[in-house]
Amino acid sequence: MPRKSRIEMELPPEALAEFNRLLGTGRLTVDGLCLWLEGQGYDISRSAVGRYSKGYAQVAERLRQTREVTKALTTELGEAAAEGQQGRLLVEMARGLVFDFVTKAQDGEALDAKEVALLGKGLAEMARAARLDQDFEERVAKVAASRAAALIETAGPRRGLSADTIAQLKADFLGVGG
């Protein structure tokens, strides 16, 4: 594990967050960032700022690649795989796996074909499981709606609700009938 940069060691969290924000905008050069640090009362060398910004740029590039791959996977798996809490979790897990994968590739580590195949298989299995979970939730919602509609249908006339009111309740609140 590489040691922390001088910037990470010396800047308090709020100053580091502001420094990263400035770095992320891409509007300041290394010299501009050094001037900002000086204005904040920090004495950090230009080379330390340059190393930090280079590492920051590499991580940002990896994240961009990860987002692109994840977006492509989500498109391939379909919108349904990205909906709901499980779908979001799936996308986040995929993003993490892809980030690790891209990091290994950029760091020059040999990529094992078996790892690539396992990544693809794992993502496909997670997508399948998320889809099954969504299908189950949809079936439960439909059953609940039809049972509620039946209750409204039977209880409505006894409570003095007209047929039009019952139909409107079913359409508005249950999404059935109309």
C-alpha positions as CSV (number, residue, x, y, z in Angstrom):
1,M,0.0,0.0,0.0
2,P,1.5,3.3,-1.0
3,R,2.1,5.9,1.7
4,K,-0.1,8.9,2.0
5,S,0.9,12.0,0.1
6,R,2.0,15.1,1.9
7,I,-1.2,16.8,0.9
8,E,-3.3,14.0,2.5
9,M,-1.2,14.2,5.7
10,E,-1.1,18.0,6.2
11,L,-4.5,19.2,5.0
12,P,-7.4,18.8,7.4
13,P,-10.5,17.0,5.9
14,E,-12.3,20.2,4.9
15,A,-9.3,21.7,3.2
16,L,-8.5,18.4,1.5
17,A,-12.1,18.3,0.2
18,E,-11.8,21.9,-1.2
19,F,-8.5,21.0,-2.7
20,N,-9.9,17.9,-4.4
21,R,-12.9,20.0,-5.6
22,L,-10.5,22.6,-7.1
23,L,-8.5,19.8,-8.7
24,G,-11.6,18.1,-10.0
25,T,-12.8,21.2,-11.8
26,G,-9.6,21.1,-14.0
27,R,-9.5,24.9,-14.0
28,L,-6.3,25.3,-12.0
29,T,-2.8,24.2,-13.1
30,V,-0.3,22.7,-10.6
31,D,1.0,26.2,-10.1
32,G,-2.5,27.5,-9.4
33,L,-3.1,24.8,-6.9
34,C,0.3,25.6,-5.2
35,L,-0.8,29.3,-5.0
36,W,-4.1,28.2,-3.4
37,L,-2.3,26.1,-0.9
38,E,0.1,29.0,0.0
39,G,-2.9,31.2,0.4
40,Q,-4.4,28.7,2.9
41,G,-1.1,28.8,4.8
42,Y,0.3,25.4,3.7
43,D,3.9,25.0,2.4
44,I,3.7,22.0,0.1
45,S,6.1,21.5,-2.8
46,R,5.1,21.8,-6.4
47,S,6.3,18.2,-7.0
48,A,4.0,16.9,-4.2
49,V,1.1,18.8,-5.8
50,G,2.0,17.4,-9.2
51,R,2.2,13.8,-7.9
52,Y,-1.1,14.1,-6.1
53,S,-2.8,15.6,-9.1
54,K,-1.4,12.9,-11.4
55,G,-2.8,10.2,-9.0
56,Y,-6.1,12.0,-8.8
57,A,-6.3,12.1,-12.6
58,Q,-5.6,8.4,-12.8
59,V,-8.3,7.6,-10.3
60,A,-10.8,9.9,-12.0
61,E,-10.0,8.2,-15.4
62,R,-10.6,4.8,-13.8
63,L,-13.9,6.0,-12.4
64,R,-15.0,7.4,-15.8
65,Q,-14.1,4.0,-17.4
66,T,-16.0,2.2,-14.7
67,R,-19.1,4.3,-15.2
68,E,-18.9,3.7,-18.9
69,V,-18.6,-0.1,-18.5
70,T,-21.3,-0.1,-15.8
71,K,-23.6,1.9,-18.1
72,A,-23.0,-0.5,-20.9
73,L,-23.7,-3.5,-18.6
74,T,-26.9,-1.8,-17.4
75,T,-28.0,-1.2,-20.9
76,E,-27.2,-4.8,-21.9
77,L,-29.1,-6.2,-18.9
78,G,-32.0,-3.9,-19.4
79,E,-33.7,-1.2,-17.4
80,A,-35.4,-3.6,-15.2
81,A,-32.1,-4.8,-13.8
82,A,-31.2,-1.3,-12.6
83,E,-34.6,-0.6,-10.9
84,G,-35.3,-1.0,-7.3
85,Q,-33.0,-1.4,-4.3
86,Q,-31.5,-4.7,-5.5
87,G,-30.9,-3.3,-8.9
88,R,-29.1,-0.3,-7.5
89,L,-27.0,-2.6,-5.3
90,L,-26.2,-4.7,-8.4
91,V,-25.0,-1.7,-10.3
92,E,-22.9,-0.5,-7.4
93,M,-21.4,-4.0,-7.0
94,A,-20.7,-4.2,-10.7
95,R,-19.1,-0.7,-10.6
96,G,-16.8,-1.8,-7.8
97,L,-15.8,-5.0,-9.6
98,V,-15.2,-3.2,-12.8
99,F,-13.1,-0.5,-11.0
100,D,-10.9,-3.2,-9.5
101,F,-10.6,-4.9,-12.8
102,V,-9.7,-1.6,-14.6
103,T,-7.2,-0.7,-11.9
104,K,-5.4,-4.0,-12.3
105,A,-5.3,-3.6,-16.1
106,Q,-3.9,0.0,-15.8
107,D,-1.4,-1.0,-13.1
108,G,0.1,-3.5,-15.6
109,E,-1.0,-6.6,-13.7
110,A,-1.6,-9.6,-15.8
111,L,-5.3,-10.2,-16.2
112,D,-6.3,-13.8,-15.8
113,A,-8.8,-15.0,-18.4
114,K,-10.5,-16.9,-15.6
115,E,-11.1,-13.7,-13.6
116,V,-12.6,-12.0,-16.6
117,A,-15.0,-15.0,-17.2
118,L,-15.9,-15.1,-13.5
119,L,-16.6,-11.4,-13.5
120,G,-19.0,-11.8,-16.5
121,K,-20.6,-14.9,-15.0
122,G,-21.1,-13.2,-11.6
123,L,-22.6,-10.1,-13.1
124,A,-25.0,-12.2,-15.2
125,E,-26.1,-14.2,-12.1
126,M,-26.6,-11.1,-10.1
127,A,-28.7,-9.6,-12.9
128,R,-30.8,-12.8,-13.1
129,A,-31.4,-12.8,-9.3
130,A,-32.3,-9.1,-9.4
131,R,-34.8,-9.8,-12.2
132,L,-36.4,-12.7,-10.3
133,D,-36.7,-10.6,-7.2
134,Q,-38.4,-7.8,-9.2
135,D,-40.8,-10.3,-10.8
136,F,-41.7,-11.6,-7.4
137,E,-42.3,-8.0,-6.1
138,E,-44.5,-7.3,-9.1
139,R,-46.6,-10.4,-8.6
140,V,-47.0,-9.6,-4.9
141,A,-48.1,-6.1,-5.8
142,K,-50.7,-7.3,-8.3
143,V,-52.1,-9.9,-5.9
144,A,-52.4,-7.2,-3.2
145,A,-54.0,-4.8,-5.6
146,S,-56.6,-7.4,-6.7
147,R,-57.4,-8.3,-3.1
148,A,-57.8,-4.7,-2.2
149,A,-60.0,-4.2,-5.3
150,A,-62.2,-7.1,-4.2
151,L,-62.5,-5.6,-0.7
152,I,-63.5,-2.3,-2.1
153,E,-66.0,-4.0,-4.4
154,T,-67.7,-5.9,-1.6
155,A,-67.5,-3.3,1.1
156,G,-68.3,-0.3,-1.1
157,P,-72.0,-0.8,-1.7
158,R,-72.5,-1.5,2.0
159,R,-70.8,1.8,2.9
160,G,-72.8,3.8,0.4
161,L,-70.2,4.1,-2.3
162,S,-71.4,4.4,-5.9
163,A,-70.1,2.2,-8.7
164,D,-68.4,5.2,-10.2
165,T,-66.7,6.0,-6.8
166,I,-65.5,2.4,-6.5
167,A,-64.1,2.4,-10.1
168,Q,-62.3,5.8,-9.4
169,L,-60.8,4.4,-6.1
170,K,-59.6,1.3,-7.9
171,A,-58.0,3.4,-10.7
172,D,-56.5,6.1,-8.5
173,F,-55.1,4.0,-5.6
174,L,-54.7,0.5,-6.9
175,G,-53.9,1.0,-10.6
176,V,-56.6,-1.5,-11.6
177,G,-59.8,-1.1,-13.4
178,G,-60.6,2.4,-14.6
